[in-house]
Amino acid sequence: MKLTLATRTEDGILVVDCSGRILFGEESSLLRDTVRKAVPENNRIVLNLGEVNYIDSGGLGTLMELRTTAQNKGGTIKLTSLTKHVSDLLQITKLITVFDVYNAEAEAIESFHKAA
């Protein structure tokens, strides 16, 4: 299933709903371009990965790149609603220690407000 994205703002936080696969190539480029365009206006971002059924090494690289992009602009990217596959992959690669990960979108959004 090809990656589809929907963006919205919740309590001043940009939420990117991802559905499908995040793969090296077109899918990663779509995610990268979407977030990069948004960062100058809103550098507090939640990636909702609840509908992502597969991610490859290129997709993981894209997540890391987006994290760095947001940090360079003084922001943060948080992940929420990980599927078992994505969660397992982040565990195996130890990237789970790099990202702030939340079970629910509301928790991720609230964490931005608590940090402020």
C-alpha positions in Angstrom: 0.0 0.0 0.0 1.4 3.3 -1.1 2.1 6.0 1.6 -0.6 8.6 2.1 -0.3 11.6 4.4 -2.8 13.9 6.0 -1.8 16.9 8.0 -3.7 18.8 10.6 -3.1 21.1 13.6 -4.1 20.1 17.1 -3.5 22.6 20.0 -0.8 24.3 17.9 1.0 21.0 17.2 1.3 19.7 13.6 0.0 16.2 13.3 1.0 14.1 10.3 -1.1 11.0 9.9 0.8 8.4 7.9 -0.9 5.4 6.3 0.8 2.7 4.2 4.5 1.9 3.8 7.4 4.2 4.3 10.0 3.0 1.8 13.1 4.3 0.3 12.2 6.4 -2.8 8.9 8.0 -3.5 7.2 7.3 -0.1 10.2 8.6 1.9 10.4 11.7 -0.4 6.7 12.5 0.2 7.1 12.3 3.9 10.4 14.3 3.9 8.9 17.0 1.6 5.7 17.3 3.7 7.5 17.8 7.0 10.3 20.0 5.6 7.7 22.4 4.2 5.9 22.5 7.5 8.9 22.9 9.9 9.5 26.7 9.3 5.9 27.4 10.3 5.5 24.7 13.0 8.5 22.8 14.4 6.5 20.8 16.9 5.4 17.7 15.0 3.7 14.5 15.9 4.0 11.6 13.4 1.0 9.3 13.8 2.3 6.0 12.5 -0.8 3.9 13.5 -1.6 3.0 9.9 2.0 2.3 8.8 2.3 -1.4 8.0 5.9 -1.4 6.8 9.0 0.7 7.0 12.4 -0.1 5.5 15.9 1.2 6.2 15.3 4.2 3.9 12.2 5.0 5.9 14.1 4.8 9.1 16.7 7.1 7.6 14.0 9.6 6.6 12.7 9.6 10.2 16.1 10.4 11.5 16.7 13.1 8.9 13.3 14.7 9.8 14.2 14.6 13.5 17.5 16.4 12.8 15.7 19.0 10.6 13.2 19.8 13.3 15.9 20.0 16.0 18.0 22.4 13.8 14.9 24.7 13.8 14.5 24.4 17.5 11.7 21.8 17.3 11.0 18.2 18.0 9.3 15.3 16.2 7.5 12.8 18.4 6.1 9.4 17.2 2.8 7.9 18.3 0.6 4.9 17.8 3.3 2.6 16.5 2.2 -0.6 14.9 3.9 -3.8 16.1 6.2 -4.0 13.0 7.4 -0.4 13.4 7.8 -0.7 17.1 9.8 -3.9 16.7 12.0 -2.3 14.1 12.7 0.7 16.3 13.6 -1.6 19.2 15.9 -3.8 17.1 17.7 -0.7 15.7 17.8 1.0 19.1 16.1 4.1 17.5 13.4 3.8 20.1 15.9 5.5 22.4 16.3 8.4 20.0 12.7 9.3 19.5 10.0 10.3 22.0 7.4 7.6 21.5 3.8 7.7 22.8 1.0 5.2 22.8 -1.7 7.7 22.0 -1.7 10.9 19.9 -3.2 12.9 22.8 -0.3 11.9 25.0 2.2 13.1 22.4 0.4 16.5 22.0 0.2 16.9 25.8 3.9 16.3 26.2 4.6 19.4 24.1 2.5 21.5 26.5 4.1 20.0 29.6 7.6 20.8 28.2 6.6 24.5 27.6 
